Amino acid sequence: MKMMTINFDGEEYPARLIDVSGKRLISIDRLDVALMTKAGCYVSEEARAIDEGIFLYVPEPILVSDEKTLVRYVKELVV
């Protein structure tokens, strides 16, 4: 499971593709905040497109942890 980045609004956000009931793109909760206004709307069409491709947002320490920890965390949230 290789670390990758998502570029949005001049910043890079870490992401990982994991296998949980199929391949799922996971990123950090800081990106989720950057994509939305305080009123809960997308800040742009680009933000909407990025968000629709992400399965789940997690805290950054979880995302950068080992694969087993990340998969377990995701399974606990989605089951």
PDB file of N, CA, C and O in Angstrom, chain B, residues numbered from 101:
ATOM      1  N   MET B 101       0.864  -1.161   0.000  1.00  0.00           N
ATOM      2  CA  MET B 101       0.000   0.000   0.000  1.00  0.00           C
ATOM      3  C   MET B 101       0.912   1.225   0.000  1.00  0.00           C
ATOM      4  O   MET B 101       1.534   1.559   1.008  1.00  0.00           O
ATOM      5  N   LYS B 102       0.972   1.869  -1.130  1.00  0.00           N
ATOM      6  CA  LYS B 102       1.887   2.990  -1.320  1.00  0.00           C
ATOM      7  C   LYS B 102       1.221   4.308  -0.939  1.00  0.00           C
ATOM      8  O   LYS B 102       0.036   4.521  -1.196  1.00  0.00           O
ATOM      9  N   MET B 103       2.003   5.180  -0.326  1.00  0.00           N
ATOM     10  CA  MET B 103       1.519   6.513   0.008  1.00  0.00           C
ATOM     11  C   MET B 103       1.486   7.343  -1.264  1.00  0.00           C
ATOM     12  O   MET B 103       2.397   7.258  -2.088  1.00  0.00           O
ATOM     13  N   MET B 104       0.442   8.144  -1.427  1.00  0.00           N
ATOM     14  CA  MET B 104       0.332   9.043  -2.569  1.00  0.00           C
ATOM     15  C   MET B 104      -0.129  10.395  -2.047  1.00  0.00           C
ATOM     16  O   MET B 104      -0.368  10.551  -0.849  1.00  0.00           O
ATOM     17  N   THR B 105      -0.253  11.365  -2.929  1.00  0.00           N
ATOM     18  CA  THR B 105      -0.736  12.677  -2.504  1.00  0.00           C
ATOM     19  C   THR B 105      -1.877  13.129  -3.399  1.00  0.00           C
ATOM     20  O   THR B 105      -1.971  12.762  -4.570  1.00  0.00           O
ATOM     21  N   ILE B 106      -2.729  13.932  -2.806  1.00  0.00           N
ATOM     22  CA  ILE B 106      -3.809  14.600  -3.528  1.00  0.00           C
ATOM     23  C   ILE B 106      -3.500  16.083  -3.465  1.00  0.00           C
ATOM     24  O   ILE B 106      -3.341  16.644  -2.380  1.00  0.00           O
ATOM     25  N   ASN B 107      -3.415  16.716  -4.616  1.00  0.00           N
ATOM     26  CA  ASN B 107      -3.138  18.143  -4.674  1.00  0.00           C
ATOM     27  C   ASN B 107      -4.436  18.912  -4.743  1.00  0.00           C
ATOM     28  O   ASN B 107      -5.290  18.640  -5.588  1.00  0.00           O
ATOM     29  N   PHE B 108      -4.583  19.884  -3.842  1.00  0.00           N
ATOM     30  CA  PHE B 108      -5.768  20.734  -3.858  1.00  0.00           C
ATOM     31  C   PHE B 108      -5.395  22.110  -3.326  1.00  0.00           C
ATOM     32  O   PHE B 108      -4.798  22.237  -2.257  1.00  0.00           O
ATOM     33  N   ASP B 109      -5.751  23.123  -4.078  1.00  0.00           N
ATOM     34  CA  ASP B 109      -5.573  24.512  -3.678  1.00  0.00           C
ATOM     35  C   ASP B 109      -4.132  24.811  -3.237  1.00  0.00           C
ATOM     36  O   ASP B 109      -3.901  25.506  -2.247  1.00  0.00           O
ATOM     37  N   GLY B 110      -3.182  24.273  -3.990  1.00  0.00           N
ATOM     38  CA  GLY B 110      -1.779  24.548  -3.724  1.00  0.00           C
ATOM     39  C   GLY B 110      -1.154  23.742  -2.605  1.00  0.00           C
ATOM     40  O   GLY B 110       0.004  23.974  -2.259  1.00  0.00           O
ATOM     41  N   GLU B 111      -1.886  22.803  -2.031  1.00  0.00           N
ATOM     42  CA  GLU B 111      -1.348  21.967  -0.955  1.00  0.00           C
ATOM     43  C   GLU B 111      -1.414  20.511  -1.351  1.00  0.00           C
ATOM     44  O   GLU B 111      -2.243  20.110  -2.167  1.00  0.00           O
ATOM     45  N   GLU B 112      -0.528  19.724  -0.764  1.00  0.00           N
ATOM     46  CA  GLU B 112      -0.532  18.291  -0.970  1.00  0.00           C
ATOM     47  C   GLU B 112      -1.030  17.607   0.296  1.00  0.00           C
ATOM     48  O   GLU B 112      -0.598  17.923   1.404  1.00  0.00           O
ATOM     49  N   TYR B 113      -1.946  16.663   0.107  1.00  0.00           N
ATOM     50  CA  TYR B 113      -2.530  15.911   1.217  1.00  0.00           C
ATOM     51  C   TYR B 113      -2.220  14.436   1.015  1.00  0.00           C
ATOM     52  O   TYR B 113      -2.407  13.918  -0.086  1.00  0.00           O
ATOM     53  N   PRO B 114      -1.752  13.746   2.050  1.00  0.00           N
ATOM     54  CA  PRO B 114      -1.438  12.323   1.892  1.00  0.00           C
ATOM     55  C   PRO B 114      -2.701  11.487   1.710  1.00  0.00           C
ATOM     56  O   PRO B 114      -3.770  11.821   2.221  1.00  0.00           O
ATOM     57  N   ALA B 115      -2.548  10.397   0.974  1.00  0.00           N
ATOM     58  CA  ALA B 115      -3.647   9.462   0.745  1.00  0.00           C
ATOM     59  C   ALA B 115      -3.056   8.078   0.534  1.00  0.00           C
ATOM     60  O   ALA B 115      -1.877   7.936   0.208  1.00  0.00           O
ATOM     61  N   ARG B 116      -3.889   7.056   0.723  1.00  0.00           N
ATOM     62  CA  ARG B 116      -3.480   5.675   0.471  1.00  0.00           C
ATOM     63  C   ARG B 116      -4.646   4.913  -0.139  1.00  0.00           C
ATOM     64  O   ARG B 116      -5.809   5.161   0.180  1.00  0.00           O
ATOM     65  N   LEU B 117      -4.314   3.994  -1.011  1.00  0.00           N
ATOM     66  CA  LEU B 117      -5.292   3.104  -1.608  1.00  0.00           C
ATOM     67  C   LEU B 117      -5.201   1.786  -0.853  1.00  0.00           C
ATOM     68  O   LEU B 117      -4.152   1.141  -0.842  1.00  0.00           O
ATOM     69  N   ILE B 118      -6.312   1.383  -0.216  1.00  0.00           N
ATOM     70  CA  ILE B 118      -6.300   0.140   0.554  1.00  0.00           C
ATOM     71  C   ILE B 118      -7.390  -0.787   0.041  1.00  0.00           C
ATOM     72  O   ILE B 118      -8.310  -0.363  -0.659  1.00  0.00           O
ATOM     73  N   ASP B 119      -7.270  -2.056   0.401  1.00  0.00           N
ATOM     74  CA  ASP B 119      -8.257  -3.049  -0.013  1.00  0.00           C
ATOM     75  C   ASP B 119      -9.172  -3.377   1.158  1.00  0.00           C
ATOM     76  O   ASP B 119      -8.827  -4.169   2.035  1.00  0.00           O
ATOM     77  N   VAL B 120     -10.347  -2.749   1.155  1.00  0.00           N
ATOM     78  CA  VAL B 120     -11.390  -3.008   2.144  1.00  0.00           C
ATOM     79  C   VAL B 120     -12.677  -3.129   1.342  1.00  0.00           C
ATOM     80  O   VAL B 120     -13.274  -2.123   0.958  1.00  0.00           O
ATOM     81  N   SER B 121     -13.099  -4.354   1.093  1.00  0.00           N
ATOM     82  CA  SER B 121     -14.261  -4.595   0.216  1.00  0.00           C
ATOM     83  C   SER B 121     -14.033  -3.930  -1.138  1.00  0.00           C
ATOM     84  O   SER B 121     -14.922  -3.259  -1.662  1.00  0.00           O
ATOM     85  N   GLY B 122     -12.878  -4.112  -1.686  1.00  0.00           N
ATOM     86  CA  GLY B 122     -12.468  -3.467  -2.929  1.00  0.00           C
ATOM     87  C   GLY B 122     -11.460  -2.379  -2.643  1.00  0.00           C
ATOM     88  O   GLY B 122     -11.238  -2.014  -1.488  1.00  0.00           O
ATOM     89  N   LYS B 123     -10.855  -1.865  -3.684  1.00  0.00           N
ATOM     90  CA  LYS B 123      -9.862  -0.802  -3.518  1.00  0.00           C
ATOM     91  C   LYS B 123     -10.564   0.491  -3.109  1.00  0.00           C
ATOM     92  O   LYS B 123     -11.519   0.917  -3.757  1.00  0.00           O
ATOM     93  N   ARG B 124     -10.091   1.103  -2.044  1.00  0.00           N
ATOM     94  CA  ARG B 124     -10.692   2.328  -1.496  1.00  0.00           C
ATOM     95  C   ARG B 124      -9.603   3.364  -1.258  1.00  0.00           C
ATOM     96  O   ARG B 124      -8.541   3.057  -0.717  1.00  0.00           O
ATOM     97  N   LEU B 125      -9.884   4.603  -1.672  1.00  0.00           N
ATOM     98  CA  LEU B 125      -8.954   5.701  -1.452  1.00  0.00           C
ATOM     99  C   LEU B 125      -9.282   6.364  -0.119  1.00  0.00           C
ATOM    100  O   LEU B 125     -10.415   6.781   0.123  1.00  0.00           O
ATOM    101  N   ILE B 126      -8.270   6.453   0.739  1.00  0.00           N
ATOM    102  CA  ILE B 126      -8.399   7.033   2.078  1.00  0.00           C
ATOM    103  C   ILE B 126      -7.486   8.245   2.142  1.00  0.00           C
ATOM    104  O   ILE B 126      -6.362   8.201   1.643  1.00  0.00           O
ATOM    105  N   SER B 127      -7.960   9.333   2.754  1.00  0.00           N
ATOM    106  CA  SER B 127      -7.112  10.506   2.949  1.00  0.00           C
ATOM    107  C   SER B 127      -7.343  11.062   4.349  1.00  0.00           C
ATOM    108  O   SER B 127      -8.058  10.474   5.160  1.00  0.00           O
ATOM    109  N   ILE B 128      -6.727  12.199   4.609  1.00  0.00           N
ATOM    110  CA  ILE B 128      -6.764  12.756   5.963  1.00  0.00           C
ATOM    111  C   ILE B 128      -7.925  13.734   6.141  1.00  0.00           C
ATOM    112  O   ILE B 128      -8.391  14.361   5.189  1.00  0.00           O
ATOM    113  N   ASP B 129      -8.371  13.842   7.380  1.00  0.00           N
ATOM    114  CA  ASP B 129      -9.517  14.696   7.679  1.00  0.00           C
ATOM    115  C   ASP B 129      -9.253  16.175   7.390  1.00  0.00           C
ATOM    116  O   ASP B 129     -10.192  16.939   7.168  1.00  0.00           O
ATOM    117  N   ARG B 130      -7.992  16.578   7.390  1.00  0.00           N
ATOM    118  CA  ARG B 130      -7.655  17.968   7.055  1.00  0.00           C
ATOM    119  C   ARG B 130      -8.051  18.298   5.616  1.00  0.00           C
ATOM    120  O   ARG B 130      -8.436  19.431   5.326  1.00  0.00           O
ATOM    121  N   LEU B 131      -7.960  17.324   4.718  1.00  0.00           N
ATOM    122  CA  LEU B 131      -8.394  17.538   3.340  1.00  0.00           C
ATOM    123  C   LEU B 131      -9.905  17.709   3.296  1.00  0.00           C
ATOM    124  O   LEU B 131     -10.405  18.574   2.577  1.00  0.00           O
ATOM    125  N   ASP B 132     -10.631  16.911   4.041  1.00  0.00           N
ATOM    126  CA  ASP B 132     -12.092  17.029   4.086  1.00  0.00           C
ATOM    127  C   ASP B 132     -12.497  18.449   4.477  1.00  0.00           C
ATOM    128  O   ASP B 132     -13.416  19.019   3.889  1.00  0.00           O
ATOM    129  N   VAL B 133     -11.817  19.015   5.460  1.00  0.00           N
ATOM    130  CA  VAL B 133     -12.096  20.378   5.906  1.00  0.00           C
ATOM    131  C   VAL B 133     -11.791  21.380   4.794  1.00  0.00           C
ATOM    132  O   VAL B 133     -12.549  22.329   4.592  1.00  0.00           O
ATOM    133  N   ALA B 134     -10.690  21.179   4.075  1.00  0.00           N
ATOM    134  CA  ALA B 134     -10.291  22.102   3.009  1.00  0.00           C
ATOM    135  C   ALA B 134     -11.274  22.096   1.835  1.00  0.00           C
ATOM    136  O   ALA B 134     -11.414  23.099   1.135  1.00  0.00           O
ATOM    137  N   LEU B 135     -11.947  20.975   1.624  1.00  0.00           N
ATOM    138  CA  LEU B 135     -12.862  20.847   0.482  1.00  0.00           C
ATOM    139  C   LEU B 135     -14.220  21.498   0.717  1.00  0.00           C
ATOM    140  O   LEU B 135     -14.951  21.765  -0.237  1.00  0.00           O
ATOM    141  N   MET B 136     -14.565  21.757   1.972  1.00  0.00           N
ATOM    142  CA  MET B 136     -15.909  22.224   2.310  1.00  0.00           C
ATOM    143  C   MET B 136     -15.898  23.611   2.959  1.00  0.00           C
ATOM    144  O   MET B 136     -14.933  24.005   3.614  1.00  0.00           O
ATOM    145  N   THR B 137     -16.997  24.332   2.755  1.00  0.00           N
ATOM    146  CA  THR B 137     -17.189  25.595   3.472  1.00  0.00           C
ATOM    147  C   THR B 137     -17.747  25.280   4.854  1.00  0.00           C
ATOM    148  O   THR B 137     -18.134  24.144   5.129  1.00  0.00           O
ATOM    149  N   LYS B 138     -17.787  26.274   5.710  1.00  0.00           N
ATOM    150  CA  LYS B 138     -18.369  26.071   7.040  1.00  0.00           C
ATOM    151  C   LYS B 138     -19.845  25.734   6.965  1.00  0.00           C
ATOM    152  O   LYS B 138     -20.392  25.118   7.879  1.00  0.00           O
ATOM    153  N   ALA B 139     -20.497  26.139   5.871  1.00  0.00           N
ATOM    154  CA  ALA B 139     -21.912  25.848   5.677  1.00  0.00           C
ATOM    155  C   ALA B 139     -22.147  24.445   5.111  1.00  0.00           C
ATOM    156  O   ALA B 139     -23.293  24.032   4.933  1.00  0.00           O
ATOM    157  N   GLY B 140     -21.069  23.714   4.830  1.00  0.00           N
ATOM    158  CA  GLY B 140     -21.211  22.351   4.351  1.00  0.00           C
ATOM    159  C   GLY B 140     -21.308  22.198   2.841  1.00  0.00           C
ATOM    160  O   GLY B 140     -21.713  21.145   2.350  1.00  0.00           O
ATOM    161  N   CYS B 141     -20.942  23.237   2.102  1.00  0.00           N
ATOM    162  CA  CYS B 141     -20.942  23.182   0.637  1.00  0.00           C
ATOM    163  C   CYS B 141     -19.502  22.996   0.157  1.00  0.00           C
ATOM    164  O   CYS B 141     -18.551  23.334   0.863  1.00  0.00           O
ATOM    165  N   TYR B 142     -19.361  22.461  -1.039  1.00  0.00           N
ATOM    166  CA  TYR B 142     -18.025  22.346  -1.623  1.00  0.00           C
ATOM    167  C   TYR B 142     -17.504  23.734  -1.979  1.00  0.00           C
ATOM    168  O   TYR B 142     -18.268  24.612  -2.380  1.00  0.00           O
ATOM    169  N   VAL B 143     -16.205  23.920  -1.829  1.00  0.00           N
ATOM    170  CA  VAL B 143     -15.612  25.211  -2.148  1.00  0.00           C
ATOM    171  C   VAL B 143     -15.471  25.405  -3.655  1.00  0.00           C
ATOM    172  O   VAL B 143     -15.317  26.534  -4.121  1.00  0.00           O
ATOM    173  N   SER B 144     -15.521  24.314  -4.422  1.00  0.00           N
ATOM    174  CA  SER B 144     -15.415  24.391  -5.876  1.00  0.00           C
ATOM    175  C   SER B 144     -15.847  23.063  -6.485  1.00  0.00           C
ATOM    176  O   SER B 144     -16.058  22.081  -5.772  1.00  0.00           O
ATOM    177  N   GLU B 145     -15.975  23.040  -7.792  1.00  0.00           N
ATOM    178  CA  GLU B 145     -16.280  21.794  -8.490  1.00  0.00           C
ATOM    179  C   GLU B 145     -15.113  20.814  -8.361  1.00  0.00           C
ATOM    180  O   GLU B 145     -15.320  19.605  -8.259  1.00  0.00           O
ATOM    181  N   GLU B 146     -13.899  21.335  -8.367  1.00  0.00           N
ATOM    182  CA  GLU B 146     -12.731  20.475  -8.175  1.00  0.00           C
ATOM    183  C   GLU B 146     -12.811  19.782  -6.818  1.00  0.00           C
ATOM    184  O   GLU B 146     -12.516  18.592  -6.704  1.00  0.00           O
ATOM    185  N   ALA B 147     -13.210  20.531  -5.790  1.00  0.00           N
ATOM    186  CA  ALA B 147     -13.350  19.970  -4.444  1.00  0.00           C
ATOM    187  C   ALA B 147     -14.389  18.856  -4.435  1.00  0.00           C
ATOM    188  O   ALA B 147     -14.175  17.814  -3.814  1.00  0.00           O
ATOM    189  N   ARG B 148     -15.497  19.064  -5.108  1.00  0.00           N
ATOM    190  CA  ARG B 148     -16.550  18.051  -5.180  1.00  0.00           C
ATOM    191  C   ARG B 148     -16.016  16.773  -5.833  1.00  0.00           C
ATOM    192  O   ARG B 148     -16.248  15.669  -5.339  1.00  0.00           O
ATOM    193  N   ALA B 149     -15.299  16.936  -6.945  1.00  0.00           N
ATOM    194  CA  ALA B 149     -14.760  15.787  -7.674  1.00  0.00           C
ATOM    195  C   ALA B 149     -13.766  15.010  -6.809  1.00  0.00           C
ATOM    196  O   ALA B 149     -13.772  13.779  -6.815  1.00  0.00           O
ATOM    197  N   ILE B 150     -12.929  15.708  -6.080  1.00  0.00           N
ATOM    198  CA  ILE B 150     -11.963  15.044  -5.201  1.00  0.00           C
ATOM    199  C   ILE B 150     -12.701  14.283  -4.108  1.00  0.00           C
ATOM    200  O   ILE B 150     -12.406  13.115  -3.857  1.00  0.00           O
ATOM    201  N   ASP B 151     -13.650  14.933  -3.464  1.00  0.00           N
ATOM    202  CA  ASP B 151     -14.384  14.320  -2.363  1.00  0.00           C
ATOM    203  C   ASP B 151     -15.133  13.068  -2.805  1.00  0.00           C
ATOM    204  O   ASP B 151     -15.178  12.082  -2.069  1.00  0.00           O
ATOM    205  N   GLU B 152     -15.709  13.097  -3.979  1.00  0.00           N
ATOM    206  CA  GLU B 152     -16.469  11.945  -4.464  1.00  0.00           C
ATOM    207  C   GLU B 152     -15.581  10.734  -4.723  1.00  0.00           C
ATOM    208  O   GLU B 152     -16.078   9.608  -4.773  1.00  0.00           O
ATOM    209  N   GLY B 153     -14.274  10.945  -4.888  1.00  0.00           N
ATOM    210  CA  GLY B 153     -13.362   9.834  -5.110  1.00  0.00           C
ATOM    211  C   GLY B 153     -12.748   9.268  -3.847  1.00  0.00           C
ATOM    212  O   GLY B 153     -12.021   8.276  -3.898  1.00  0.00           O
ATOM    213  N   ILE B 154     -13.032   9.889  -2.712  1.00  0.00           N
ATOM    214  CA  ILE B 154     -12.435   9.447  -1.452  1.00  0.00           C
ATOM    215  C   ILE B 154     -13.467   8.690  -0.632  1.00  0.00           C
ATOM    216  O   ILE B 154     -14.574   9.173  -0.392  1.00  0.00           O
ATOM    217  N   PHE B 155     -13.084   7.505  -0.211  1.00  0.00           N
ATOM    218  CA  PHE B 155     -13.979   6.639   0.545  1.00  0.00           C
ATOM    219  C   PHE B 155     -14.154   7.108   1.984  1.00  0.00           C
ATOM    220  O   PHE B 155     -15.262   7.088   2.519  1.00  0.00           O
ATOM    221  N   LEU B 156     -13.045   7.534   2.613  1.00  0.00           N
ATOM    222  CA  LEU B 156     -13.089   7.886   4.030  1.00  0.00           C
ATOM    223  C   LEU B 156     -11.934   8.812   4.373  1.00  0.00           C
ATOM    224  O   LEU B 156     -10.846   8.701   3.808  1.00  0.00           O
ATOM    225  N   TYR B 157     -12.179   9.720   5.297  1.00  0.00           N
ATOM    226  CA  TYR B 157     -11.143  10.594   5.838  1.00  0.00           C
ATOM    227  C   TYR B 157     -10.800  10.116   7.243  1.00  0.00           C
ATOM    228  O   TYR B 157     -11.689   9.803   8.034  1.00  0.00           O
ATOM    229  N   VAL B 158      -9.521  10.063   7.545  1.00  0.00           N
ATOM    230  CA  VAL B 158      -9.064   9.593   8.852  1.00  0.00           C
ATOM    231  C   VAL B 158      -8.031  10.579   9.395  1.00  0.00           C
ATOM    232  O   VAL B 158      -7.496  11.388   8.638  1.00  0.00           O
ATOM    233  N   PRO B 159      -7.745  10.521  10.701  1.00  0.00           N
ATOM    234  CA  PRO B 159      -6.677  11.362  11.249  1.00  0.00           C
ATOM    235  C   PRO B 159      -5.334  10.991  10.594  1.00  0.00           C
ATOM    236  O   PRO B 159      -5.089   9.827  10.279  1.00  0.00           O
ATOM    237  N   GLU B 160      -4.489  11.980  10.401  1.00  0.00           N
ATOM    238  CA  GLU B 160      -3.219  11.749   9.718  1.00  0.00           C
ATOM    239  C   GLU B 160      -2.352  10.671  10.375  1.00  0.00           C
ATOM    240  O   GLU B 160      -1.757   9.869   9.655  1.00  0.00           O
ATOM    241  N   PRO B 161      -2.253  10.614  11.712  1.00  0.00           N
ATOM    242  CA  PRO B 161      -1.441   9.539  12.305  1.00  0.00           C
ATOM    243  C   PRO B 161      -1.940   8.133  11.930  1.00  0.00           C
ATOM    244  O   PRO B 161      -1.137   7.208  11.805  1.00  0.00           O
ATOM    245  N   ILE B 162      -3.222   7.974  11.755  1.00  0.00           N
ATOM    246  CA  ILE B 162      -3.770   6.678  11.343  1.00  0.00           C
ATOM    247  C   ILE B 162      -3.383   6.387   9.900  1.00  0.00           C
ATOM    248  O   ILE B 162      -2.988   5.267   9.576  1.00  0.00           O
ATOM    249  N   LEU B 163      -3.493   7.384   9.039  1.00  0.00           N
ATOM    250  CA  LEU B 163      -3.179   7.191   7.628  1.00  0.00           C
ATOM    251  C   LEU B 163      -1.722   6.785   7.425  1.00  0.00           C
ATOM    252  O   LEU B 163      -1.428   5.945   6.575  1.00  0.00           O
ATOM    253  N   VAL B 164      -0.824   7.362   8.184  1.00  0.00           N
ATOM    254  CA  VAL B 164       0.601   7.074   7.993  1.00  0.00           C
ATOM    255  C   VAL B 164       1.082   5.886   8.821  1.00  0.00           C
ATOM    256  O   VAL B 164       2.261   5.534   8.774  1.00  0.00           O
ATOM    257  N   SER B 165       0.184   5.270   9.574  1.00  0.00           N
ATOM    258  CA  SER B 165       0.559   4.088  10.353  1.00  0.00           C
ATOM    259  C   SER B 165       0.731   2.887   9.424  1.00  0.00           C
ATOM    260  O   SER B 165       0.589   3.007   8.207  1.00  0.00           O
ATOM    261  N   ASP B 166       1.033   1.749  10.000  1.00  0.00           N
ATOM    262  CA  ASP B 166       1.202   0.546   9.183  1.00  0.00           C
ATOM    263  C   ASP B 166      -0.147   0.120   8.579  1.00  0.00           C
ATOM    264  O   ASP B 166      -1.212   0.506   9.060  1.00  0.00           O
ATOM    265  N   GLU B 167      -0.068  -0.672   7.532  1.00  0.00           N
ATOM    266  CA  GLU B 167      -1.260  -1.077   6.776  1.00  0.00           C
ATOM    267  C   GLU B 167      -2.293  -1.786   7.645  1.00  0.00           C
ATOM    268  O   GLU B 167      -3.490  -1.522   7.529  1.00  0.00           O
ATOM    269  N   LYS B 168      -1.839  -2.677   8.508  1.00  0.00           N
ATOM    270  CA  LYS B 168      -2.762  -3.433   9.358  1.00  0.00           C
ATOM    271  C   LYS B 168      -3.572  -2.501  10.266  1.00  0.00           C
ATOM    272  O   LYS B 168      -4.781  -2.680  10.420  1.00  0.00           O
ATOM    273  N   THR B 169      -2.917  -1.522  10.858  1.00  0.00           N
ATOM    274  CA  THR B 169      -3.600  -0.568  11.731  1.00  0.00           C
ATOM    275  C   THR B 169      -4.623   0.253  10.949  1.00  0.00           C
ATOM    276  O   THR B 169      -5.749   0.446  11.409  1.00  0.00           O
ATOM    277  N   LEU B 170      -4.238   0.731   9.780  1.00  0.00           N
ATOM    278  CA  LEU B 170      -5.146   1.530   8.955  1.00  0.00           C
ATOM    279  C   LEU B 170      -6.361   0.713   8.519  1.00  0.00           C
ATOM    280  O   LEU B 170      -7.492   1.189   8.620  1.00  0.00           O
ATOM    281  N   VAL B 171      -6.143  -0.492   8.044  1.00  0.00           N
ATOM    282  CA  VAL B 171      -7.263  -1.336   7.595  1.00  0.00           C
ATOM    283  C   VAL B 171      -8.194  -1.641   8.759  1.00  0.00           C
ATOM    284  O   VAL B 171      -9.413  -1.576   8.603  1.00  0.00           O
ATOM    285  N   ARG B 172      -7.650  -1.968   9.910  1.00  0.00           N
ATOM    286  CA  ARG B 172      -8.480  -2.251  11.084  1.00  0.00           C
ATOM    287  C   ARG B 172      -9.311  -1.027  11.464  1.00  0.00           C
ATOM    288  O   ARG B 172     -10.499  -1.155  11.758  1.00  0.00           O
ATOM    289  N   TYR B 173      -8.701   0.146  11.460  1.00  0.00           N
ATOM    290  CA  TYR B 173      -9.398   1.392  11.796  1.00  0.00           C
ATOM    291  C   TYR B 173     -10.557   1.634  10.826  1.00  0.00           C
ATOM    292  O   TYR B 173     -11.667   1.957  11.248  1.00  0.00           O
ATOM    293  N   VAL B 174     -10.299   1.477   9.541  1.00  0.00           N
ATOM    294  CA  VAL B 174     -11.331   1.704   8.516  1.00  0.00           C
ATOM    295  C   VAL B 174     -12.461   0.703   8.685  1.00  0.00           C
ATOM    296  O   VAL B 174     -13.631   1.082   8.625  1.00  0.00           O
ATOM    297  N   LYS B 175     -12.136  -0.564   8.895  1.00  0.00           N
ATOM    298  CA  LYS B 175     -13.175  -1.584   9.072  1.00  0.00           C
ATOM    299  C   LYS B 175     -14.046  -1.293  10.284  1.00  0.00           C
ATOM    300  O   LYS B 175     -15.258  -1.505  10.243  1.00  0.00           O
ATOM    301  N   GLU B 176     -13.445  -0.812  11.353  1.00  0.00           N
ATOM    302  CA  GLU B 176     -14.219  -0.483  12.563  1.00  0.00           C
ATOM    303  C   GLU B 176     -15.204   0.653  12.290  1.00  0.00           C
ATOM    304  O   GLU B 176     -16.298   0.668  12.855  1.00  0.00           O
ATOM    305  N   LEU B 177     -14.833   1.597  11.436  1.00  0.00           N
ATOM    306  CA  LEU B 177     -15.708   2.728  11.142  1.00  0.00           C
ATOM    307  C   LEU B 177     -16.831   2.394  10.180  1.00  0.00           C
ATOM    308  O   LEU B 177     -17.926   2.946  10.286  1.00  0.00           O
ATOM    309  N   VAL B 178     -16.570   1.500   9.246  1.00  0.00           N
ATOM    310  CA  VAL B 178     -17.563   1.258   8.189  1.00  0.00           C
ATOM    311  C   VAL B 178     -18.437   0.031   8.418  1.00  0.00           C
ATOM    312  O   VAL B 178     -19.379  -0.197   7.659  1.00  0.00           O
ATOM    313  N   VAL B 179     -18.153  -0.750   9.428  1.00  0.00           N
ATOM    314  CA  VAL B 179     -18.963  -1.943   9.692  1.00  0.00           C
ATOM    315  C   VAL B 179     -20.114  -1.614  10.585  1.00  0.00           C
ATOM    316  O   VAL B 179     -20.908  -2.494  10.918  1.00  0.00           O
TER     317      VAL B 179
END
